[in-house]
Amino acid sequence: MTQVPADKVERPRLRELREAREAGAGVAIPEEQGQLFRRLFADEGEPTGYGSHAAAGRSAAAEIAMIETLTEQLAPRLHIASQWPLEAMLYVPRLGRIQTRIRREQGAWSVELEAEQDTTTRWLSGVRQRCEDRIAQAVGQPVSLHLAHLERT
């Protein structure tokens, strides 16, 4: 039997690492990534308000991720489209489908978003300026972002 010094840290064995992975749709996902995903997107139904700093941190991270997803879907369309106005249906996880109308106006992009869900419209109204800034940064030109559903009511 081999003696192991007490101060030596034992690394997990290869078999233990394999067992710590989650199987889903034929793909093995490391447990750490699964936990991160759950923390980012499992904030629904958690208490908010005073004392909920952890939930606020997750919510902010999820909000940033959704803004990035929206930007990643919009920016390439602005660069490759040849006909204007451009209409496209976007799908953003947790926000649902968002109808998009894009026009080129006086050296700037005019982007109109119309969400199918009222909760998405409310969320977009709260982050409209941040979305506008992020899209403008991605395309390198000024962007004017409008919410169609709010303007009609």
C-alpha positions in Angstrom: 0.0 0.0 0.0 1.3 3.4 -0.9 1.3 6.2 1.7 -0.1 9.5 0.6 1.0 12.7 2.4 -1.8 14.4 4.3 -1.2 17.8 2.7 -1.5 16.4 -0.9 -4.7 17.4 -2.6 -6.5 14.5 -4.3 -7.8 15.2 -7.8 -11.0 13.6 -8.9 -10.6 10.5 -11.0 -11.6 10.4 -14.6 -14.5 8.1 -13.9 -15.8 10.6 -11.3 -15.7 13.4 -13.8 -17.6 11.4 -16.3 -20.3 10.6 -13.7 -20.6 14.3 -12.9 -21.7 15.1 -16.4 -25.3 15.4 -17.3 -26.7 13.6 -20.4 -29.1 15.5 -22.6 -30.1 14.8 -26.2 -27.0 12.6 -26.6 -24.6 15.4 -25.5 -22.6 15.3 -22.3 -22.6 18.6 -20.5 -20.2 19.3 -17.6 -22.0 19.7 -14.3 -20.4 23.2 -13.7 -21.9 24.5 -17.0 -25.3 23.0 -16.1 -25.2 24.7 -12.7 -24.3 28.0 -14.4 -27.1 27.7 -16.9 -29.6 27.0 -14.1 -28.4 30.0 -12.0 -28.7 32.3 -15.0 -32.1 31.3 -16.2 -33.9 29.9 -13.1 -34.7 33.2 -11.4 -38.4 33.1 -12.1 -40.6 32.8 -9.0 -37.8 33.8 -6.7 -38.4 36.6 -4.2 -37.4 40.1 -5.2 -37.0 43.3 -3.2 -35.0 44.0 -0.1 -32.5 41.3 0.7 -32.6 39.6 -2.6 -29.2 40.6 -3.9 -28.4 37.1 -5.3 -31.6 37.1 -7.3 -30.8 40.6 -8.6 -27.4 39.5 -9.7 -28.8 36.5 -11.6 -31.5 38.7 -13.1 -28.9 41.2 -14.3 -26.8 38.5 -15.8 -29.9 37.0 -17.6 -30.9 40.5 -18.8 -27.4 41.1 -20.3 -27.6 37.7 -22.0 -31.0 38.5 -23.5 -29.8 41.9 -24.8 -26.8 40.2 -26.3 -29.0 37.5 -27.9 -31.3 40.2 -29.4 -28.2 42.1 -30.7 -26.7 38.9 -32.2 -29.9 38.3 -34.1 -30.3 41.9 -35.3 -26.8 43.1 -36.2 -26.1 40.6 -39.0 -29.4 41.4 -40.7 -28.5 45.1 -40.8 -25.3 44.3 -42.6 -26.5 41.8 -45.2 -30.0 43.0 -46.1 -30.5 44.4 -49.6 -34.2 45.5 -49.5 -35.6 48.1 -47.2 -37.7 48.1 -45.1 -36.6 44.8 -43.7 -39.1 42.7 -41.7 -38.0 39.8 -39.6 -39.3 37.6 -36.8 -36.8 37.1 -34.0 -37.0 34.5 -31.3 -35.2 35.2 -28.0 -35.4 32.5 -25.3 -37.5 33.6 -22.3 -38.8 36.6 -24.3 -40.6 34.8 -27.2 -41.1 36.0 -30.7 -40.4 39.7 -31.6 -41.5 41.1 -34.9 -38.8 43.5 -36.2 -39.1 46.3 -38.8 -35.8 47.9 -39.9 -35.5 51.0 -42.0 -32.5 53.2 -43.0 -33.3 56.9 -42.2 -30.9 59.8 -42.6 -27.7 58.0 -41.8 -29.2 56.0 -38.9 -31.0 52.8 -38.5 -34.6 52.8 -37.3 -35.5 49.6 -35.6 -39.1 48.9 -34.5 -39.8 46.0 -32.2 -43.2 44.5 -31.5 -43.3 41.6 -29.0 -46.0 39.0 -29.0 -46.1 38.9 -25.2 -46.9 41.8 -23.0 -44.3 40.8 -20.4 -41.7 41.0 -23.2 -42.9 44.5 -24.2 -42.6 45.7 -20.6 -39.1 44.2 -20.3 -38.1 45.8 -23.6 -39.4 49.2 -22.5 -37.2 48.9 -19.4 -34.0 48.1 -21.3 -34.8 50.0 -24.6 -31.9 52.4 -24.2 -29.4 49.7 -23.3 -30.6 47.6 -26.3 -30.3 50.7 -28.6 -26.8 51.4 -27.4 -25.6 47.8 -27.7 -27.0 47.4 -31.3 -25.4 50.8 -32.3 -22.1 49.5 -30.9 -22.4 46.3 -32.9 -23.2 47.9 -36.2 -21.0 50.9 -35.8 -23.8 53.4 -36.7 -26.5 55.3 -34.9 -29.7 53.3 -34.1 -33.1 54.5 -33.0 -35.1 51.8 -31.3 -38.9 52.0 -31.0 -41.5 49.7 -29.4 -44.5 49.4 -31.6 -46.9 47.9 -29.1 -46.4 50.8 -26.6 -46.8 53.5 -29.2 -50.2 52.2 -30.3 -51.8 52.1 -26.8 
